[in-house]
Amino acid sequence: MCSSDEQPLPPPAPFMWGCGKCWRLLRALGRKVTADAGCFTEQLAVARHIVENHPDEIPAPHTRGCDRCPGYAARNDGDPGELWAEHRARDLFLPEAVARLL
Protein backbone atom coordinates (compact mmCIF):
# COMPACT_ATOMS: atom_id res chain seq x y z
CA MET A 1 0.00 0.00 0.00
CA CYS A 2 2.79 2.37 -0.83
CA SER A 3 2.44 2.97 -4.53
CA SER A 4 2.85 6.67 -5.23
CA ASP A 5 0.43 6.28 -8.16
CA GLU A 6 -2.36 4.96 -5.91
CA GLN A 7 -1.88 7.00 -2.74
CA PRO A 8 0.42 10.01 -3.08
CA LEU A 9 1.67 11.32 0.22
CA PRO A 10 0.02 14.59 1.25
CA PRO A 11 2.15 17.45 2.56
CA PRO A 12 3.06 16.71 6.17
CA ALA A 13 1.85 18.86 9.04
CA PRO A 14 3.86 22.12 9.23
CA PHE A 15 5.54 21.33 12.57
CA MET A 16 7.18 18.30 10.94
CA TRP A 17 9.38 20.48 8.72
CA GLY A 18 10.93 22.08 11.80
CA CYS A 19 11.97 18.76 13.35
CA GLY A 20 15.09 17.14 11.93
CA LYS A 21 14.02 13.63 12.93
CA CYS A 22 10.53 14.08 11.42
CA TRP A 23 12.17 15.27 8.23
CA ARG A 24 14.53 12.25 8.09
CA LEU A 25 11.71 9.79 8.80
CA LEU A 26 9.47 11.40 6.18
CA ARG A 27 12.29 11.29 3.67
CA ALA A 28 12.78 7.56 4.31
CA LEU A 29 9.03 7.02 3.90
CA GLY A 30 9.03 9.03 0.68
CA ARG A 31 11.91 6.97 -0.74
CA LYS A 32 9.98 3.75 -0.10
CA VAL A 33 6.84 5.17 -1.69
CA THR A 34 8.80 6.36 -4.73
CA ALA A 35 10.40 2.92 -5.07
CA ASP A 36 6.96 1.31 -4.73
CA ALA A 37 8.40 -0.78 -1.90
CA GLY A 38 6.70 -1.82 1.32
CA CYS A 39 6.63 1.13 3.68
CA PHE A 40 4.76 -0.12 6.74
CA THR A 41 7.81 0.06 9.00
CA GLU A 42 8.49 3.63 7.90
CA GLN A 43 4.86 4.62 8.56
CA LEU A 44 5.08 3.18 12.07
CA ALA A 45 8.38 4.96 12.72
CA VAL A 46 6.95 8.36 11.83
CA ALA A 47 3.79 7.81 13.91
CA ARG A 48 5.81 6.55 16.91
CA HIS A 49 8.15 9.56 16.70
CA ILE A 50 5.18 11.96 16.70
CA VAL A 51 3.59 10.25 19.70
CA GLU A 52 6.84 10.28 21.68
CA ASN A 53 8.16 13.71 20.69
CA HIS A 54 5.20 15.82 19.56
CA PRO A 55 2.23 14.69 21.70
CA ASP A 56 0.54 18.10 21.54
CA GLU A 57 0.30 17.76 17.74
CA ILE A 58 -1.68 14.50 17.74
CA PRO A 59 -5.14 15.09 16.28
CA ALA A 60 -8.27 14.55 18.33
CA PRO A 61 -10.16 11.26 17.89
CA HIS A 62 -11.97 10.95 14.60
CA THR A 63 -15.66 11.75 14.99
CA ARG A 64 -16.83 10.40 11.64
CA GLY A 65 -15.68 8.09 8.89
CA CYS A 66 -13.38 6.03 11.07
CA ASP A 67 -14.05 2.39 11.85
CA ARG A 68 -11.18 2.20 14.36
CA CYS A 69 -11.70 5.13 16.75
CA PRO A 70 -14.92 3.79 18.34
CA GLY A 71 -13.10 0.56 19.22
CA TYR A 72 -10.19 2.43 20.74
CA ALA A 73 -12.58 4.73 22.64
CA ALA A 74 -14.49 1.77 24.06
CA ARG A 75 -11.42 0.29 25.72
CA ASN A 76 -11.45 0.55 29.49
CA ASP A 77 -7.67 0.28 29.82
CA GLY A 78 -6.81 3.58 28.16
CA ASP A 79 -4.38 3.47 25.26
CA PRO A 80 -1.85 0.74 25.99
CA GLY A 81 1.19 1.14 23.81
CA GLU A 82 -0.29 4.41 22.59
CA LEU A 83 -1.73 2.66 19.55
CA TRP A 84 -4.72 5.00 19.34
CA ALA A 85 -2.40 8.00 19.41
CA GLU A 86 -0.32 6.46 16.61
CA HIS A 87 -3.51 5.80 14.63
CA ARG A 88 -4.48 9.48 14.87
CA ALA A 89 -0.93 10.72 14.21
CA ARG A 90 -0.94 8.94 10.85
CA ASP A 91 -3.43 11.57 9.62
CA LEU A 92 -0.61 14.10 9.78
CA PHE A 93 1.42 12.52 6.98
CA LEU A 94 -0.65 9.88 5.14
CA PRO A 95 -3.75 10.01 2.94
CA GLU A 96 -6.87 9.38 5.04
CA ALA A 97 -7.63 6.07 3.30
CA VAL A 98 -4.22 4.73 4.33
CA ALA A 99 -3.94 6.46 7.70
CA ARG A 100 -7.10 4.89 9.05
CA LEU A 101 -6.16 1.31 8.20
CA LEU A 102 -4.36 0.89 11.53
Secondary structure, DSSP 8 states (H G I E B T S, - for coil): ---TTTS------GGGGG-HHHHHHHHHHHHHHHTT---HHHHHHHHHHHHHH-GGGS-----SS-SSHHHHHH-SS--GGGHHHHHHHGGGTS-HHHHTT-
